[in-house]
């Protein structure tokens, strides 16, 4: 069973961020785990001829970092019923350090659940990589709990 955050989140609360260095070995390991061996990710010679001029990390690998941050903050509640609305806005290159952040925008009731609406950010240096929001369960409404 998943645990909600120790204290009830409030609008304006910042989530503990997450930062990871990305190298080709990390990308290759994700390719093996996911089965996605697209050469834009795993073949530097092929990727050099493409639009980015080098390999890029899988978008879903970047998204996994977002899920890791949300689960760490919520005690696993994100995996137990969270939702995402995101856009990939830039690539992650070998040598980037990806920093994922979040801040609670509001606490809302959705379908009988109380959720924290979290504004997400994902940067590699000064480049935006991913943007959007997450809904993370933090409890049940009073009507449902009675």
Phi, psi and omega per residue, in radians:
X1 nan 2.439 -3.096
X2 -1.487 2.543 3.104
X3 -1.811 2.486 3.059
X4 -1.406 2.922 3.083
X5 -0.922 2.630 -3.083
X6 -1.033 -0.755 3.077
X7 -1.968 2.616 3.134
X8 -1.123 2.255 -3.132
X9 -1.222 2.670 3.114
X10 -2.205 2.615 3.057
X11 -0.938 2.390 -3.107
X12 1.684 -0.301 3.118
X13 -1.116 2.318 3.046
X14 -1.586 2.419 3.056
X15 -1.423 2.584 3.004
X16 -1.053 2.187 -3.083
X17 -1.313 3.061 3.137
X18 -2.399 2.413 -3.133
X19 -2.367 2.326 -3.129
X20 -2.442 2.411 3.009
X21 -1.440 2.417 -3.119
X22 -1.992 2.153 3.033
X23 -2.241 3.048 -3.078
X24 -1.098 -0.564 3.120
X25 -1.111 -0.658 3.103
X26 -1.156 -0.773 3.123
X27 -1.100 -0.763 3.134
X28 -1.105 -0.690 3.108
X29 -1.113 -0.708 3.098
X30 -1.129 -0.697 3.108
X31 -1.026 -0.760 3.120
X32 -1.126 -0.734 -3.110
X33 -1.190 -0.644 -3.054
X34 -1.632 -0.337 -3.053
X35 1.396 0.139 -3.120
X36 -1.681 1.699 -3.098
X37 -1.833 0.537 3.075
X38 -0.900 2.257 -3.067
X39 -1.106 -0.323 3.067
X40 -1.103 -0.373 3.130
X41 -1.708 -0.652 -2.912
X42 -2.048 -0.094 -3.094
X43 -2.113 1.660 -3.088
X44 -0.990 -0.644 3.139
X45 -1.160 -0.774 3.091
X46 -1.122 -0.837 -3.082
X47 -1.076 -0.518 3.131
X48 -1.082 -0.426 3.140
X49 -1.584 -0.064 -3.080
X50 -1.599 -3.015 -3.038
X51 -1.151 -0.394 -3.109
X52 -1.749 -0.229 3.101
X53 1.311 0.091 3.141
X54 -2.925 2.987 -3.138
X55 -1.211 2.671 3.061
X56 -2.215 2.668 3.080
X57 -1.252 2.694 3.049
X58 -1.112 2.409 3.070
X59 -1.023 -0.697 -3.125
X60 -1.226 -0.395 3.025
X61 -1.166 -0.740 3.081
X62 -1.101 -0.755 3.120
X63 -1.090 -0.578 3.100
X64 -1.099 -0.581 3.075
X65 -1.149 -0.657 3.078
X66 -1.095 -0.820 3.126
X67 -1.074 -0.683 3.115
X68 -1.061 -0.790 3.127
X69 -1.098 -0.796 -3.112
X70 -1.123 -0.701 3.116
X71 -1.192 -0.678 3.107
X72 -1.086 -0.738 -3.131
X73 -1.213 -0.676 -3.009
X74 -1.686 0.101 -3.106
X75 1.142 0.511 3.126
X76 1.598 -0.022 -3.116
X77 -1.129 -0.513 3.114
X78 -1.061 -0.795 3.117
X79 -1.096 -0.452 -3.070
X80 -1.540 0.170 3.103
X81 2.669 0.346 3.092
X82 -1.351 2.833 3.128
X83 -2.324 2.616 3.120
X84 -2.177 2.553 2.954
X85 -2.359 1.676 -2.994
X86 -2.274 2.861 3.007
X87 -2.344 2.377 3.008
X88 -1.460 2.133 -3.049
X89 -2.015 -0.088 3.116
X90 -2.906 2.746 -3.128
X91 -1.452 2.754 2.996
X92 -1.845 2.168 -3.116
X93 -1.787 2.737 2.973
X94 -0.966 2.344 -3.129
X95 1.666 -0.211 3.096
X96 -1.275 2.636 2.903
X97 -1.911 2.034 -3.109
X98 -1.591 2.250 3.100
X99 -2.073 2.092 -3.141
X100 -1.824 2.372 -3.141
X101 -2.420 2.881 3.094
X102 -2.770 2.682 3.072
X103 -2.502 2.398 3.131
X104 -1.233 2.111 3.092
X105 -1.548 -0.694 -3.126
X106 -2.823 2.832 2.973
X107 -1.912 2.196 -3.045
X108 -2.333 2.824 3.024
X109 -1.839 2.197 -3.127
X110 -2.331 2.022 3.093
X111 0.916 0.783 3.089
X112 1.379 0.072 3.107
X113 -1.990 2.565 3.004
X114 -1.649 2.212 -3.107
X115 -2.220 2.593 2.947
X116 -1.604 2.190 3.044
X117 -1.590 2.028 -3.013
X118 -1.946 2.153 3.014
X119 -1.389 2.225 -3.061
X120 -1.810 2.609 2.989
X121 -2.418 2.582 3.093
X122 -2.571 2.056 -3.038
X123 -2.182 2.655 2.926
X124 -2.178 1.746 -2.996
X125 1.115 -2.157 3.135
X126 -1.740 0.170 3.123
X127 -1.697 2.271 3.043
X128 -1.307 2.374 -3.124
X129 -1.920 -0.715 -3.051
X130 -2.620 2.534 3.091
X131 -2.515 2.707 3.092
X132 2.670 -2.795 -3.132
X133 -2.343 2.754 3.035
X134 -2.219 2.601 2.963
X135 -1.959 2.081 -3.067
X136 -2.035 2.109 3.131
X137 -1.052 2.314 3.083
X138 -2.257 0.064 3.106
X139 2.853 -3.029 3.102
X140 -2.042 2.662 3.115
X141 -1.176 2.786 3.124
X142 -1.079 -0.670 -3.126
X143 -1.085 -0.724 -3.116
X144 -1.276 -0.603 -3.102
X145 -1.265 -0.384 -3.089
X146 -1.353 nan nan
